[in-house]
Every structure is written in structure tokens, then in C-alpha cells.
Amino acid sequence: MEELFAGWAGDSRSIFLLRTDIYPAKLCKVDVSTGARKVIKEIMPEDHVGLDSIFAVRVSQDEKGIAYSYQRSLSELYLVNGLK
């Protein structure tokens, strides 16, 4: 399981971790003293064609806002006929 640290929660007792080895990526709130975790959001860009990774997730102090970055790789294939 691959996870990225996404910040401290407003209660200062929990952290946010993003599981990035699956899509949609799972954002979990983890209690650092007990290890208990809860998925609070599944993150997936609306247009996920060519999606390589989701990273740099940040959660607002009130946990109502989430911002993230993602990377896509797009390419085009051309077919050429009649070349000699």
C-alpha cells in the first residue's frame, strides 16, 4: 500500500493520508494514537483519461475543503498513407 502524507487534522490528534496505489485515490483520516482510520473522501478527477498520479493533497482545517493536483499523459497517434 502506497500512501502520501496530506497534513494534520484540525484536532491535532489525527493526520490525513492519501492512498495512491488505487483509483479513485482514498483520503483517510488516521488517529495517530490508536491507528484507527476512516476514509473521508475518494478522489478522482472528472476527466481521468491519461491519469498518471494524484498528489499534493491538502485538507482545510474544517475538513470541508480539499485541494489536490494530478498529472496526466496525453498523446496523439497519426496514420499516414501513401508515403514512398
Beta strands, then each sheet from edge to edge (+ up, - down):
strand 1: 3-8
strand 2: 14-19
strand 3: 25-31
strand 4: 37-43
strand 5: 51-59
strand 6: 66-72
sheet 1: 1+ 2- 3+ 4-
sheet 2: 5+ 6-
end
